[in-house]
Amino acid sequence: MKPTEQSPGNHNASAAGAGAGTMKPGFHNTDGQGIAGHGSFFQQTNLSGADAAKATEWVRKQIDRRTLDLADRMDDIRDHMWELEKDGQIIVHRITDEHEPKMVKTLFGWDKKIPTKQLWHHKSCGQCGNIPGYPTSLLWFMNKFGYVPGKDYLDETDQTSCTAWNYHGSGIGNVESLAAVFLRNFHQAYVSGKQHGFELGHFFPLVHCGTSFGNYKEIRKYLIESSELREKVTKILGKLGRLVDGKLVIPEEIVHYSEWVHVMRNRIASELQTIDMSNIRVTMHVACHYYKMVHEDAIYDAETLNGNRTAIGTAIAEALGAQVIDYSTWYDCCGFGFRHIISEREFTRSFTMDRKIKVARQEANADVMIGNDTGCITTMDKNQWIGKAHGQNFQVPIMADVQLAALACGADPFKIVQLQWHASPCEELVEKMGIDWNKAKGDFEKYLKQVEQGNIEYLYNPELALGGKA
């Protein structure tokens, strides 16, 4: 194979010579063939029931992270990133002491810095559209900690979707476009402090969406490894005016909101928690895009699940005093799957019911399942009706880790956590936590009357969101 065929910039190159059941590296073979038209690469395995069970048996066993430890034969991409900066090819957006970082360990025991202040919120299109209580709970926490909007964090509209849905879902995107969007957004994070009187790099990006997080980690890796890709996107970013001294800006770390929640969990529990969670049974679903893509970057902690599974989500539930209950299909995808949500939606619905919701209810008797990603929460929350329609009434409240934490700290179930947007039943959970659902609902309905009269409460100054000053 020619070197150019391996370049991440050639995802839409010709697939000539790729027969049925094969796919060239980096090529999306969406030729209308194969299962559900996904491409000839996707073929029926025709395994017997016994063979299919054997093929997936390993995920039902405890997966010890040490059996997956490839640290001795994997490069840390950040080492190469520093070399590129030293050679004058890129600018690294650093996490400084002003960001008040906390150090965590990743899968291989590598250090990762998580900034806790001066954060640029990179919002999620799916969260804002489907689960608005997700980002509002996060902003609520920052306000409760006394963070000053426009100084300690910035939530502005000058950003775009990561477009990873387009890439993974339809296959019509390419790596150049993904890289250009990544660099455009992170350039904005780097320069955004200037209009508020701060130096370049004042605000560090905090990525809300798990899909964006996984995509950005992968794209950063491609950018650092491929000079061809850097050359192509430098031309694009130059036309957009998104270079600094003629160079691309790449962040020192890709940081997910759940990592911020993780490092802040003890402060959340000790300073803000108001509700006893000891009687709440919690199950955790971690997004594939968080710890299966570029897995060496995910947080693992020896004090959480013996260090054998990623710590985020579970650790905040434990810090709040909830009972974290294991279940056999913890490793499974939520069922979202990107491409088949478009072409085979019933597969998504049946998978999330049979492999996640039903198991969490039957095995764990869960009061709630928490997650850390837009697509996962949406899939498991919005599709439980299909089980009920088929006589499988296994219902479990679904919400993000930060939403459950906000409830435990006294956030309003409707104004802040916005459970009215959820399709899964949350009333019993809220009541079990000692919160009067009907009273909260009545208070919210009264508040809506005030909104109609123009009396609106803001978590955040709208002028800041539109680029104004505090």
N, C-alpha and C positions, 0 to 999 in steps of 0.2 A: 504494500500500500504506500502511495506517495505521502510525504509529510503533510502536504496541503490537505489531503483527505482526512487527516486526523485533527486538523485545526478546528477549534470551536467555532471559527467563523464560517465553516462550510456546512452548516446544518441543512441547507437547502440545495446541496450539490446533487448531481445526478445519482440515482441509485441503480444505474445500469449494472447488471450482473448479479444483483441481489435476488435470489430466488425465493420461492415460498418458504416461510419459516426462518428466513435470515434477514438481518438488518445491518446495514453498514453503520459503524460507529458515528454517532452524531447526526444520523439521518432519520427524519420522521417519515416513515413509509406509509403515508396515508393515501393508498391507492384504491380505497373502497373495498378491498378484499379482506379476508380474515374475519374473525369474530366481530359482529356488529359493525363491520366496515372500518375497523380500526387500522387495518393494514395487514398485509400478508404475513407479517411477523407473528401476529396473534392467531394461533391455531389451537384447536381442541387437543387436549392432551390424551383424552380417552383412557384415563387411568381408572382402574377399578376402585370401588369404595375403599377397599383395604389398602391399596397402593396410595390413594390420595391421603388417607389418614397417616400412613407412614411418612409421606413426603412432608407433612406439616407437623409431625410429632415433636420436632426439636423446639418449636416455639411454645409448646405446652410445658416444657421443662423449664426449670430455672436457668436463665441465661446469665451466667457469671461474666461480668465485664472483662475479667482477666483472661477468659478464653478468647476474647475478641481483641485483646491488646496487641496492636501492631506498632506500638510506639518506636520500637527499635528499628523498624524498617519503613517508617513513614517520615516524610519531611514536614516540618511545621512551615506552612506557607508564609507565615509572618517573617521568618528569617529571610526569605527571598524578597519580601516586600521592603525590608529595611535596606537590602542591597540595592534595589532599584532606586530608592530615595538617595542613597549614598552616591549612586552614579548620576544623579541629577535628572532621572527620567520621570519621577512622580513626586507628589507631596503627600506625606502621610498626615492625616488628621489625628493628632495625638490626644490621648486621655491624660490630662494633667492633674496636679494636686487640687486645682480649683474645681474639678469635677467630683471631688471627694470619692474616689473609686474604692471599691471593695474587691479584694482578690479572691477568686474561686479556682477550683480545680476542674479540669475537663476530663473526658474519658481516659486519656492517657496520662493523667497527672500533670499536664501542662498548666501553667498559670494563665488566667484570663482576667482582665480588668473589667469591672462593671461600674460605670459612672453612676453616681446617685443624684447628682445635681447638674444644673446647666444643660438641660436635655431638650433636644429638638424632637417633638413628637411626629413621627412618620406614621400617619394614620392608615387605617385599613378601610378599603372601599366596602368590603362585606360587613365589617363591624358597624360602620356608620349607617349602612343601609338596612341591616337585618338585626343587629344586636347593639343598639346604641348605648345600653347600660354598661357595655364592655369598656369603651374609652372613658365614659363619664366617671366610672368607678375609679379608674386610674388617676384622672385629673383631681377627683375628690380627695384621694389620699395625699396627693402632693399639696393641695391646699391645706389639708388638716395638719400636715407637717410644717406649715408656715412658709412654703415655697412662694416666692414672689413671681407672678406671671410677668414675662418679658425680661426677667433677670435670671431666675432659677430654672425656668422652663419656658418653652415657646411652642405654641400650638397655632401654626399659621396655615393659610390655604395655598401658599406658593409651593405646591408639591403635586406629584402625579401618582396614579396607581403604578405599582411595580410592573404591571402587565404580565406577570407570571401565569395568571389564569389563562390568558390568550395562548401562551406558549405551551403549557402543559395540557390545556383543555382541547384546543383546536389544532395545534401543531402548525399554525400558519405564521407564527413568529420566528425569530431567529436570534442567535446569541448576540449579534451586533446590536440589535434593537434593545434587547434586555440590558446589555452592558451600558448603552447610552442612557437609558432611563435611570439605571442604578447610579451612574456617575453624575447625571443631572441633579437628581434628588440630594445626593450626598454633598455635591458642591453647594447647593442651596443651604444645607445645614451648616456647612463650613463658613459661609459668608453672611449668614442671617443675622449675626450679632452686630454687624457694622451699623445697620440702620437704627439700632438701639443703643449706640454709643460704646460698643464693646469691640474687642480685637477679633480678628479672624480666628475661627475655631472655638469661640466662646461656648456655643451650643453644640453638644454632641448628639448624633441621631439615636433615637430610641425607637426601634421598629415594633409596631403593634401586631402585625399579622405574621403568623407562622409561615404561611406560604411565601410572603415577601422575605422573611428571615432566611429560609432555606435557599430560596432563589438567589438572594444577595450573597450568601456565603459561597455558593457555587460559582457565581459570576466573578466575585473577587478572586477566587482561585484561578479561573480561566484567564482573567486579565493579567495576573501576576505571572502566569506560566507562558502566555502567548504574546510575543512581541508583535505578531501580525494583528491580533485583535486590538492591542493597544494603539497601534498605528491607525487602524480603521476608525476607532471611536474617537481618537484625538482630533481627527478631521471633523467629525460630527460635532463634538463638543466645542470646537473652535468656532464653527458656524453659529452655535447657540450662545456664544459668549460665556461658556461655562468652563474655562480653563483659568488657572491661577499661574501667572508668569509663564504661560504657554504649556503648563503641565496639568495632568490629571490629578484629582484629589481622591485618595483612597483612605478609608477609615482604618485606624489601628485595630479596632475590633468591630464585629457586627454584633449588636446587642439587642436582645429581644426583651419586650416589656416584662415577661415572666421571670427573666433573670434579675430585673430590678426588684420585682416583688420578692424573689428568693432572698436577695441580700438584705432586704429591708424587713424580712418577716419577723425578726425578733423585736424590732422597734414597733411594728404594727401591732404585735400581740401585747407588748408591755406598755405601750403608750396610748393605744387607741381602742383596744378591744373592750367591748361593754357587755357581750353576751357569752354565756357559758356554752361551749360547743361540745362538751364531753359526751352528750347523748346523741350526737349526729354521726351517722355512718356515711363515710365518704369513699367513693371510688374515683380513681384518676385515669384519664385517658390523655396520653401525651401525643402531640401531633407528630406524624411521620416526618414532616418538614423540619421539625425541631431537632430530632435526635437520630434520624436515619439518613438524612442528607448531610454530608460533611460531618459525619458523626463524631469526629475528633474534637469538634468545637462545643459539644453539649456539656452541661454541668453535671458532674457526679460528685457525691459527697459520701464519705465513709460512714457518716452518722445517719444517712438516710437510705433505707432499704439495703443496708450493708454495702453500699457503694455498687450494687449490682445493676441498678437501673438509674436512669437520670433522676436528679433530685428535685427538679422544679415541679411545682404543683403539690406534690406529696409533702414537701418540707413546710410549706405555708399552712397546709391543713393540720399537720402535726403541731406546728408552733401555736396554732389557735386552740389546740387541745381536742380536736375532732378525732374520731376513730377512723383510721385509714384501713379499708378492707380490700384485700387482694381478690382477684378473680382470674380465671384461667385464660381468658382471651385478651389480657392486658396489652399484648404485643400487636394485636390486629389493628389494621387501619380502621378508621371510623366508617368506611364504606364510600366516602365521597369520591375519591379516585380520579377527579378531574375529567378525563375523557369520557368515561362511561356514565358520568352524571348527565352528559349531553345525549349520548346515544342509547344508553341502557339504564334509564333512571330507576326502573323497577329493581334492577340488581342492587343499586345503592340502597334503596329502601329496605329490601329484604335482608341485605348484609348487615346494615346498622341495627335492625331489629333482632336478627337471629344471633349475631356474633357479639353485639355490644349490650344493647338495652335488656334483652331477655336474660343474658348471662349475669349482668349486674344486679338484676332483680332477683333471680332465682338463687344464685350462688352467694351473693354478698348482702342481699336484702338492703340495698343501698337507699339511703334517704336522698342522695344527690350524687350525680357524676359531674366532676369538674374537668375542664380541659384548658388548653392554652392556645387555641387557634380558631380563627374565624370559620373556616370550612368545617372543622370538626363539630364545633358548637352548633352551627347552623344545621348540619346534616342530622345530628342526633336529636336536636331539639325539634326541628320542623317536620320530621318524618314519622313520628310515633303514631300518628293517626292511621297510617297504613296497616300497622299491626292490629290496632283496635278494629279496623274495618274487616279484618280476616279472623277475628276472634282471638287474637293474641294480645290481650290487654295487659302488657308488661310496661307500665309507665314509670319513668324515672325523671325527676327534674334535672335539666341540663343547664349548666352555666359555666362561666369562666372562673378560674381560680380567684381572680381579683374581685369578681362580683360577690362570691361567697365571703371573701375576706371583708369586703365593704359592709355586707349585711351584719357580720359578726362585730363590726365596729360602729354600728348604729346608723349606717346610711339608710336613707329613705328607700323602701322597696320599689317605689314608683318614680319619684323624682330623679334619683341617682342610679339605682341598680336597674330600674326600668324593666321589671319583670313582666309588665303588661305586654311587652313585645315577644315574650316567649310563648311557644306553642305547647311545650311540656308543662305538666301541672306543678306549680310551685307553691300553691296555697298551704298544703300540709307541711312542707318543709319550713316555711316561714312561721307557721303556728307552732311547730315543734321547737323552733328557736326562741319562742316566747314573744313573737311579734304579732300583734293583732292585725290580721290581713284586712278585715272589713273596715276597721278604723283607718288604716293606712290608705285604703282605696277611697274611702269617703273624704279624707283630707286632701287626697290628690284631685278628686273631682271638684272640690271647692277651689283648689289652686288653679285648675283649668279655667274656672270662671274669672279668676283674677287675670289670667293670661289673655282672655278674650278682651279684657278692658285695658290691656297694654301694660299690666303690672307683671313684668317678667323677672325671674331670678336668674342670674347668670353665674355659672361656675367660672367663667373666663370672659375677659373684656373682648367683645366682638371686634373692636377696632384693632386690637393686637392680632387677631386672626387674619385680618385683611391687610396687614403690613403696617398698621399705625403704631404709635408709641404709647406706652402705658401712661 
